């Protein structure tokens, strides 16, 4: 049910209901698993609790992370945004930025070096 945030039995936030004995009949603890190839197209990964996702869309999260140079600053900005939008749940966020080495295959090595 919705009570400012999604709640199981109107009592616990979904992520905290998994271990609750009385609510087990309502909650399936099967994780959603996805595999993603980390290639040059993948810029960053945002791991966050429902306190963020209740009030911040995927599109907003991408815009916020891209506007910050450092991942810790991006995570802080995301949590501040969720708080300012009135999130009623715990807000936890981690941003992992991938640094892909850019090498030019068609360029010869600099003079005086061994390729």
Buried (B, 14 or more C-beta within 10 A) or exposed (E): EEEEBBBBEEEBBBBBBEEBEEBEEEBEEEEEEEEEEEEEEEEBBBEBBBBBBBBBEEEBBEEBBEEBEEBEBBBBBBBEBBEEEEBEBEBBBBBEBEEEEEEEEEEEEEEEEEE
